[in-house]
Amino acid sequence: MSLHRIRQIFAESIETKMKAAEILPDAIVRAGETMVASLLNGGKILTCGNGGSAGDAQHFSSEMLNRFERERPALPAIALTTDPSTITSIANDYSYNEVFSKQIRALGNQGDVLLAISTSGNSANVVQAIQAAHDRGMNVVAMTGRDGGQIANFISADDVEIRVPAQSTARIQEVHLVVIHALCDFIDQQLFGSE
């Protein structure tokens, strides 16, 4: 029984990725173009998310700051999920819903990009992060799933939502990782050309 279930997980993951491959590439290109334009204009990318999405936010920023698959200069990105003292002080003194938005109000500048990740699209602190980003004149790239949740209501004409066509959190997260790698590759190709 367990072998069948494991094979089923692989099959569902592959099926979800095939569906995503049909509908997400245009949004990924627009997101990549938004990020490249920011980087070329001296901007940076701030990232946020909760749980597995926090891990994805950190994964993206580490690929920018260090390298992806080739040698190249470091690119400016900050994961807003990595400072426990800041996060816990904001959560304690104000609200957990503000742990990202307060950081964005301090660190975000016009022309920067927020990469906001939420599988459900309903993370209140990510929604507030998007609102803070807009207040700071930033563009938003939102990675969501399901129906886009509350985040879908806060996406402006200059933003990009990359919504995975799935209901399962695990399947959405698996596609989010592929999207992150596709964005990293796109940014490298645009900024540094083909290897």
Secondary structure, 3 states (H helix, E strand, C coil): CHHHHHHHHHHHHHHHHHHHHHHCHHHHHHHHHHHHHHHHCCCCEEEECCCHHHHHHHHHHHHHHCCCCCCCCCCCEEECCCCHHHHHHHHHHCCHHHCCHHHHHHHCCCCCEEEEECCCCCCHHHHHHHHHHHHCCCEEEEEEECCCHHHHHHCCCCCEEEEECCCCHHHHHHHHHHHHHHHHHHHHHHHHCCC
